Amino acid sequence: MGQQLSSFASRGGWWIVAQVPVMIGAFFVPLVTGVERLNWSAPAQVGGMVVTVVAGVMILGGLFGLGRDLTPFPRPLAHGRLHQRGAYRIVRHPIYAGVILGSFGWSLAWLSVGGALFGLFVFLFFDRKSRFEEAFLRARFPEYSTYAARVRRFIPGVY
């Protein structure tokens, strides 16, 4: 059991454990702190839903882009390769970027200030997790530094 726990921790497993309440919070905080129901004639709320759908497309692009190399752990798979095409041509972490964008879109859809504040926490969490993950990626893939210099972390051309 101790060796399994050590392996879990060395692959960044505790980030996965910490991510669960972050994801749950990103969904529920806007529901609890926002308006009672969605109003499909309110431009801000419709805009928030559009942003949420776009975020979902980003997440799917990242998931499908990784294919067999997808792992929930920050450490890449031993047989994995560095992906630089598709969604990974636009941002280095499209799944995380999609979750962050989705949390803000969901908050806007529910007109939730509390959700937007929690969205900042989601951003900080995934920014920190991506930095942890990138240490593994730089060690595993010599070309990662060049890729990171060319492609931004979450926002194309900005960050």
C-alpha positions as CSV (number, residue, x, y, z in Angstrom):
1,M,0.0,0.0,0.0
2,G,2.8,2.4,0.9
3,Q,4.5,1.9,-2.5
4,Q,1.2,2.5,-4.4
5,L,0.6,5.7,-2.4
6,S,4.2,6.8,-3.2
7,S,3.6,6.1,-6.9
8,F,0.3,8.0,-6.8
9,A,2.0,10.9,-5.2
10,S,5.0,10.9,-7.5
11,R,2.8,11.1,-10.5
12,G,1.0,14.1,-9.1
13,G,-2.0,12.2,-7.8
14,W,-2.8,14.7,-5.0
15,W,-3.5,17.3,-7.7
16,I,-6.3,15.0,-8.9
17,V,-7.7,14.7,-5.4
18,A,-7.6,18.5,-5.0
19,Q,-9.2,19.0,-8.4
20,V,-12.4,17.2,-7.4
21,P,-13.7,19.9,-5.0
22,V,-12.5,22.6,-7.3
23,M,-14.6,21.2,-10.2
24,I,-17.6,20.6,-7.9
25,G,-17.3,24.2,-6.6
26,A,-17.1,25.6,-10.1
27,F,-20.4,24.0,-10.9
28,F,-22.3,24.5,-7.7
29,V,-21.2,27.9,-6.4
30,P,-22.9,29.8,-9.3
31,L,-26.0,27.8,-8.8
32,V,-26.2,28.6,-5.1
33,T,-25.1,32.2,-5.3
34,G,-26.6,33.3,-8.6
35,V,-30.1,33.9,-9.9
36,E,-32.9,31.4,-9.3
37,R,-33.2,30.2,-13.0
38,L,-31.8,30.9,-16.4
39,N,-33.5,33.6,-18.4
40,W,-33.0,32.9,-22.1
41,S,-34.0,36.4,-23.0
42,A,-31.3,38.0,-20.9
43,P,-28.3,38.7,-23.1
44,A,-25.7,38.3,-20.3
45,Q,-27.1,34.9,-19.4
46,V,-27.3,33.7,-23.0
47,G,-23.7,35.0,-23.5
48,G,-22.6,33.0,-20.4
49,M,-24.1,29.9,-21.8
50,V,-22.4,30.5,-25.2
51,V,-19.1,30.9,-23.3
52,T,-19.7,27.7,-21.4
53,V,-20.4,25.8,-24.6
54,V,-17.2,27.2,-26.2
55,A,-15.3,26.1,-23.1
56,G,-16.8,22.6,-23.5
57,V,-15.5,22.5,-27.1
58,M,-12.1,23.5,-25.9
59,I,-12.1,20.7,-23.3
60,L,-13.2,18.2,-25.9
61,G,-10.5,19.4,-28.3
62,G,-7.9,18.8,-25.6
63,L,-9.2,15.4,-24.6
64,F,-9.5,14.1,-28.2
65,G,-6.2,15.8,-29.1
66,L,-4.3,13.7,-26.5
67,G,-6.0,10.4,-27.5
68,R,-4.2,7.5,-26.0
69,D,-1.8,9.8,-24.2
70,L,-4.6,11.2,-22.0
71,T,-3.9,10.7,-18.3
72,P,-5.5,12.3,-15.2
73,F,-2.0,12.6,-13.7
74,P,0.2,15.6,-14.2
75,R,3.1,13.3,-15.1
76,P,3.0,12.3,-18.7
77,L,2.7,8.6,-19.6
78,A,6.0,6.7,-20.2
79,H,5.0,6.0,-23.8
80,G,3.4,9.4,-24.3
81,R,4.4,12.0,-26.8
82,L,4.3,15.8,-26.8
83,H,1.2,17.1,-28.6
84,Q,1.5,20.3,-30.5
85,R,-1.3,20.1,-33.0
86,G,-5.0,20.8,-32.9
87,A,-6.1,22.5,-29.6
88,Y,-2.4,22.2,-28.4
89,R,-1.3,24.5,-31.3
90,I,-3.5,27.2,-29.8
91,V,-2.8,26.9,-26.0
92,R,-0.6,24.5,-24.1
93,H,-3.4,23.4,-21.7
94,P,-6.7,23.5,-23.6
95,I,-8.5,21.3,-21.0
96,Y,-7.5,23.5,-18.1
97,A,-8.2,26.6,-20.2
98,G,-11.6,25.2,-21.0
99,V,-12.4,24.5,-17.4
100,I,-11.4,28.0,-16.4
101,L,-13.3,29.7,-19.2
102,G,-16.3,27.4,-18.4
103,S,-16.3,28.4,-14.8
104,F,-16.5,32.1,-15.8
105,G,-19.1,31.4,-18.4
106,W,-21.2,29.3,-16.0
107,S,-21.0,32.1,-13.5
108,L,-22.1,34.7,-16.0
109,A,-25.0,32.5,-17.1
110,W,-26.2,32.4,-13.5
111,L,-25.2,36.1,-12.8
112,S,-23.2,34.9,-9.9
113,V,-20.6,37.2,-8.4
114,G,-19.7,34.4,-6.0
115,G,-19.2,32.1,-8.9
116,A,-17.0,34.6,-10.7
117,L,-14.8,34.9,-7.5
118,F,-14.6,31.2,-7.3
119,G,-13.6,31.3,-11.0
120,L,-10.5,33.2,-10.0
121,F,-9.7,30.4,-7.6
122,V,-10.2,27.9,-10.4
123,F,-7.8,29.9,-12.5
124,L,-5.2,30.1,-9.7
125,F,-5.6,26.3,-9.1
126,F,-5.1,25.3,-12.7
127,D,-2.3,27.8,-13.2
128,R,-0.4,26.2,-10.3
129,K,-1.3,22.7,-11.5
130,S,-0.1,23.5,-15.0
131,R,3.2,24.8,-13.7
132,F,3.7,21.5,-11.7
133,E,2.8,19.5,-14.9
134,E,5.2,21.5,-17.0
135,A,8.1,20.6,-14.8
136,F,7.5,17.0,-15.8
137,L,7.0,17.9,-19.5
138,R,10.2,19.9,-19.6
139,A,12.1,17.0,-18.1
140,R,10.5,14.4,-20.4
141,F,10.5,16.3,-23.7
142,P,13.6,18.4,-24.7
143,E,11.5,20.3,-27.2
144,Y,9.0,21.5,-24.6
145,S,10.8,24.7,-23.8
146,T,10.7,25.8,-27.5
147,Y,7.0,24.8,-27.6
148,A,6.3,26.8,-24.4
149,A,8.0,29.8,-25.8
150,R,5.8,29.7,-28.9
151,V,2.4,28.7,-27.4
152,R,0.8,30.4,-24.4
153,R,-0.5,28.5,-21.4
154,F,-4.2,29.4,-21.4
155,I,-5.0,32.5,-23.6
156,P,-3.6,32.6,-27.1
157,G,-1.0,35.3,-27.5
158,V,-1.6,36.6,-24.0
159,Y,-1.0,34.1,-21.2
